[in-house]
Amino acid sequence: MYLHKHISANNVSIDNFPFQREIAMEAYLIENPTVLSMETEGFNEVDILKCEVTLLDGRTDRNTDGRIDILAKYGQEYLAVVELKLGELTETHLSQLESYLKERNQILQKFPDIWDTTVSSQPKWIGVMIGATINPDLMLKIRKGYYFDIDIPIAALTINRYKGKDGNVYVVTDTYFIERVKNKDYTKYIFNGLKYGKNRLVLAVIKDYVEKNPTITFSQLKSKFPDHLQSRETFTTETEAKTKRDRRNFIEPNELITLADETIAVSTQWGILNINPFIEHSRKMNIDIKIT
């Protein structure tokens, strides 16, 4: 079990300021997607992809269509179906989430570009419930490690909002999730004495190469790390990366890399299918990468 609690009050007197509607909670999460982070390995990088996704016959518990509140992505392995509730999370809400997960293939059919098959042939899935509180029995079930359909882990978050006398809004979240998920790839890579996951490894290697070759241009770097290593693009310009609808590049200020003639954003899309060609290519360039 992993329990993460975040409290921010700054010694200010605060009062309850609950969400009045699920759409308000949804809007808050869209603006603050890091709230969905599990703060555990493999589930600490999250991107919100879609909201209000309709599934035909998605409510198998009621024989009606259903609607996914949020579709998110954790790292490069998992797509997440996120269900929002204003009150207490119960077994009824777990059943509703499971009914959506049963129809998960509809999501891939409706949005064929949402998953990069150059990273892995199929996504892994996770279900996430979010409410104000959680039924104690349900909480224990999830903390012990509950899976739907054998290998789809279920997580729960409680989120509560408060308003301070200073006018600021504060949020408290509790996350209930197992510490290690079965069937997850926990491979780490050592470069320059530090451990990295797949996409952070690529970012570190290219950053290091540019630091050692400060006059290198965009086209020269492309010849050193060609696009076929990733299958689509190893990196692109900052401008191009920021015009994409879905985040597929490292675009935070500390992640961008400045070349002699461009600023570039390295692809985040690295998984079990394309990381080994990148490592093999790098080793031919005398770049030392170890696998743990």
C-alpha positions as CSV (number, residue, x, y, z in Angstrom):
1,M,0.0,0.0,0.0
2,Y,1.1,3.5,-0.8
3,L,-0.6,6.4,1.0
4,H,0.3,9.9,-0.2
5,K,-1.2,12.9,1.6
6,H,-0.7,16.5,0.5
7,I,-1.8,19.4,2.8
8,S,-1.2,23.0,2.1
9,A,-2.6,25.6,4.5
10,N,0.3,27.9,5.3
11,N,-1.0,28.5,8.9
12,V,-4.1,30.2,7.5
13,S,-7.6,29.4,9.0
14,I,-9.6,27.4,6.5
15,D,-13.2,26.3,6.0
16,N,-14.8,23.6,3.9
17,F,-15.2,24.6,0.3
18,P,-16.6,21.5,-1.4
19,F,-17.1,21.0,-5.1
20,Q,-20.8,21.5,-5.8
21,R,-20.9,19.5,-9.1
22,E,-18.7,16.8,-10.6
23,I,-18.1,19.1,-13.6
24,A,-16.4,21.5,-11.2
25,M,-14.1,18.8,-9.9
26,E,-13.4,17.7,-13.4
27,A,-12.4,21.3,-14.4
28,Y,-10.1,21.5,-11.3
29,L,-8.3,18.3,-12.3
30,I,-7.9,19.4,-15.9
31,E,-6.2,22.5,-14.6
32,N,-4.2,20.6,-12.0
33,P,-3.5,17.1,-13.5
34,T,-0.7,16.4,-11.1
35,V,-3.4,15.8,-8.5
36,L,-3.9,12.4,-10.3
37,S,-0.3,11.4,-9.7
38,M,0.1,8.3,-7.6
39,E,3.6,9.4,-6.4
40,T,4.8,5.9,-6.9
41,E,7.0,4.4,-9.5
42,G,5.5,4.4,-13.0
43,F,2.4,6.4,-12.0
44,N,3.9,9.8,-11.1
45,E,3.8,11.3,-14.6
46,V,0.2,11.9,-15.7
47,D,-1.4,13.6,-18.7
48,I,-5.1,14.2,-19.2
49,L,-6.1,13.1,-22.8
50,K,-9.9,13.4,-23.1
51,C,-12.9,14.3,-21.0
52,E,-16.6,13.2,-21.3
53,V,-16.0,10.2,-23.5
54,T,-19.2,8.3,-24.4
55,L,-19.2,4.5,-24.5
56,L,-22.0,2.6,-26.2
57,D,-23.5,0.2,-23.8
58,G,-20.8,1.4,-21.4
59,R,-23.0,0.9,-18.3
60,T,-23.3,-2.8,-18.4
61,D,-24.6,-2.7,-14.8
62,R,-27.6,-0.8,-16.1
63,N,-27.8,-1.8,-19.8
64,T,-27.3,1.8,-20.9
65,D,-24.6,3.9,-22.6
66,G,-21.9,5.3,-20.3
67,R,-19.6,8.3,-20.1
68,I,-16.0,8.4,-18.9
69,D,-15.3,11.5,-16.9
70,I,-11.6,11.6,-17.7
71,L,-9.3,9.6,-19.9
72,A,-5.7,10.0,-18.8
73,K,-2.2,8.5,-19.4
74,Y,0.4,7.4,-16.8
75,G,3.9,7.3,-18.2
76,Q,4.2,5.4,-21.4
77,E,2.5,2.2,-20.3
78,Y,-0.9,2.9,-19.0
79,L,-4.2,4.5,-20.1
80,A,-6.5,5.4,-17.2
81,V,-10.3,5.5,-16.9
82,V,-11.1,8.1,-14.2
83,E,-14.5,8.2,-12.5
84,L,-15.5,11.2,-10.4
85,K,-18.0,11.3,-7.5
86,L,-18.9,14.1,-5.2
87,G,-19.5,12.0,-2.0
88,E,-18.3,8.7,-0.6
89,L,-16.8,6.1,-3.0
90,T,-18.6,2.8,-2.6
91,E,-18.7,-0.6,-4.2
92,T,-21.4,0.7,-6.5
93,H,-18.9,3.2,-8.0
94,L,-16.4,0.5,-8.4
95,S,-18.9,-1.6,-10.4
96,Q,-19.5,1.5,-12.6
97,L,-15.8,1.9,-13.2
98,E,-15.4,-1.7,-14.0
99,S,-18.3,-1.5,-16.5
100,Y,-16.4,1.2,-18.4
101,L,-13.2,-0.8,-18.3
102,K,-15.0,-3.7,-19.9
103,E,-15.6,-1.5,-22.9
104,R,-12.1,-0.1,-23.0
105,N,-11.5,-1.3,-26.6
106,Q,-14.1,1.2,-27.7
107,I,-11.8,4.0,-26.6
108,L,-9.0,2.8,-28.9
109,Q,-11.4,2.4,-31.8
110,K,-12.8,5.9,-31.3
111,F,-9.4,7.5,-30.8
112,P,-6.9,5.4,-32.8
113,D,-4.2,8.0,-32.5
114,I,-4.4,8.1,-28.7
115,W,-1.9,5.2,-28.3
116,D,1.5,5.1,-29.9
117,T,2.0,1.6,-31.1
118,T,5.7,2.2,-31.6
119,V,6.0,2.3,-27.8
120,S,4.1,-1.0,-27.2
121,S,1.5,-2.8,-29.3
122,Q,-1.3,-2.3,-26.7
123,P,-1.7,-0.1,-23.7
124,K,-2.0,-1.4,-20.1
125,W,-5.0,0.0,-18.2
126,I,-5.7,1.3,-14.8
127,G,-9.0,2.4,-13.2
128,V,-9.1,5.4,-10.9
129,M,-12.0,6.5,-8.6
130,I,-12.1,10.0,-7.1
131,G,-14.5,11.2,-4.4
132,A,-14.6,13.2,-1.2
133,T,-14.4,10.1,1.1
134,I,-14.1,6.4,0.6
135,N,-16.0,3.5,2.2
136,P,-13.6,1.8,4.7
137,D,-14.1,-1.7,3.3
138,L,-13.5,-0.5,-0.2
139,M,-10.4,1.3,1.0
140,L,-9.0,-1.8,2.5
141,K,-9.7,-3.8,-0.7
142,I,-7.8,-1.3,-2.8
143,R,-4.9,-0.9,-0.3
144,K,-4.4,-4.7,-0.4
145,G,-4.1,-4.6,-4.2
146,Y,-7.4,-5.0,-6.1
147,Y,-7.4,-5.8,-9.8
148,F,-10.2,-5.9,-12.4
149,D,-10.1,-8.5,-15.1
150,I,-6.9,-10.1,-13.6
151,D,-4.4,-7.4,-14.4
152,I,-6.0,-3.9,-14.4
153,P,-5.2,-2.2,-11.0
154,I,-7.7,0.0,-9.3
155,A,-6.7,3.1,-7.4
156,A,-8.7,5.6,-5.3
157,L,-8.2,9.2,-4.5
158,T,-10.1,11.4,-2.0
159,I,-10.0,15.1,-2.7
160,N,-11.3,17.9,-0.4
161,R,-11.2,21.6,-1.0
162,Y,-11.0,24.4,1.6
163,K,-11.0,28.1,1.4
164,G,-8.8,30.2,3.6
165,K,-9.6,33.5,5.3
166,D,-7.0,35.0,3.0
167,G,-9.2,34.1,0.0
168,N,-6.9,31.3,-1.2
169,V,-8.2,27.8,-2.0
170,Y,-6.4,24.8,-0.5
171,V,-6.8,21.1,-1.5
172,V,-6.1,18.0,0.5
173,T,-5.8,14.7,-1.3
174,D,-5.3,11.1,-0.1
175,T,-4.2,8.4,-2.6
176,Y,-4.8,4.7,-2.0
177,F,-2.8,2.4,-4.3
178,I,-0.5,-0.6,-4.1
179,E,3.2,0.1,-4.0
180,R,4.1,-2.2,-6.9
181,V,1.8,-3.3,-9.7
182,K,2.0,-6.8,-11.2
183,N,3.0,-7.1,-14.9
184,K,4.5,-3.6,-14.9
185,D,8.0,-3.2,-16.4
186,Y,10.3,-1.8,-13.7
187,T,13.5,-1.9,-15.8
188,K,15.9,0.9,-15.0
189,Y,18.8,2.3,-16.9
190,I,22.0,3.7,-15.5
191,F,23.7,6.6,-17.4
192,N,26.4,8.8,-15.9
193,G,25.8,7.2,-12.5
194,L,22.1,8.0,-12.4
195,K,19.0,5.7,-12.8
196,Y,16.3,6.6,-15.4
197,G,13.1,5.2,-16.8
198,K,12.9,4.8,-20.6
199,N,12.0,8.3,-21.8
200,R,14.0,10.1,-19.2
201,L,17.0,8.0,-20.3
202,V,16.7,9.3,-23.8
203,L,16.4,12.9,-22.7
204,A,19.5,12.6,-20.5
205,V,21.6,11.0,-23.2
206,I,20.7,13.6,-25.8
207,K,21.2,16.5,-23.3
208,D,24.6,15.1,-22.4
209,Y,25.6,14.8,-26.0
210,V,24.6,18.4,-26.8
211,E,26.5,19.6,-23.7
212,K,29.6,17.9,-25.0
213,N,29.0,19.3,-28.6
214,P,27.7,22.8,-28.0
215,T,28.0,24.0,-31.6
216,I,25.9,21.1,-33.0
217,T,23.0,22.1,-35.2
218,F,19.5,20.5,-35.6
219,S,20.3,18.6,-38.8
220,Q,23.6,17.4,-37.4
221,L,22.0,16.1,-34.2
222,K,19.3,14.4,-36.4
223,S,22.1,12.5,-38.2
224,K,23.4,11.4,-34.8
225,F,20.1,10.4,-33.4
226,P,17.8,9.7,-36.4
227,D,14.1,9.5,-36.2
228,H,14.0,5.7,-37.0
229,L,15.3,5.0,-33.5
230,Q,11.9,6.1,-32.1
231,S,10.0,4.9,-35.2
232,R,8.5,8.4,-35.7
233,E,10.6,11.2,-34.3
234,T,13.4,11.2,-31.8
235,F,13.0,14.9,-31.2
236,T,11.5,18.0,-32.9
237,T,11.7,21.7,-32.5
238,E,10.2,23.4,-29.5
239,T,7.7,25.2,-31.7
240,E,6.5,22.1,-33.4
241,A,6.2,20.2,-30.1
242,K,4.0,22.9,-28.5
243,T,1.6,22.9,-31.5
244,K,0.7,19.2,-31.0
245,R,-2.7,18.4,-29.5
246,D,-1.4,15.6,-27.4
247,R,1.8,16.0,-25.3
248,R,4.3,13.7,-26.9
249,N,7.5,15.7,-26.1
250,F,9.4,17.0,-23.1
251,I,8.5,20.7,-23.2
252,E,9.1,22.0,-19.7
253,P,11.8,24.7,-19.6
254,N,14.3,22.5,-17.9
255,E,13.7,19.7,-20.4
256,L,14.2,21.8,-23.6
257,I,17.6,21.5,-25.2
258,T,19.3,24.5,-27.0
259,L,21.3,23.8,-30.1
260,A,23.3,26.2,-32.2
261,D,20.3,27.0,-34.5
262,E,17.2,25.6,-32.7
263,T,15.7,24.7,-29.4
264,I,14.4,21.1,-29.4
265,A,12.0,18.9,-27.5
266,V,12.8,15.2,-27.1
267,S,10.0,12.7,-27.7
268,T,8.5,11.1,-24.5
269,Q,7.3,8.1,-26.5
270,W,9.7,5.4,-25.5
271,G,8.7,1.9,-24.5
272,I,9.5,-1.7,-24.7
273,L,9.5,-1.8,-28.5
274,N,11.8,1.1,-29.3
275,I,14.1,1.7,-26.3
276,N,16.5,-1.2,-27.1
277,P,17.3,0.2,-30.7
278,F,18.1,3.6,-29.1
279,I,20.4,1.9,-26.5
280,E,22.2,-0.2,-29.1
281,H,22.7,2.9,-31.3
282,S,24.0,4.9,-28.4
283,R,26.5,2.2,-27.4
284,K,27.9,2.3,-31.0
285,M,28.6,6.0,-30.3
286,N,30.5,4.9,-27.1
287,I,27.8,6.1,-24.9
288,D,27.8,3.9,-21.8
289,I,24.3,2.7,-20.7
290,K,23.7,-0.1,-18.3
291,I,20.4,-2.0,-17.7
292,T,19.4,-3.0,-14.2
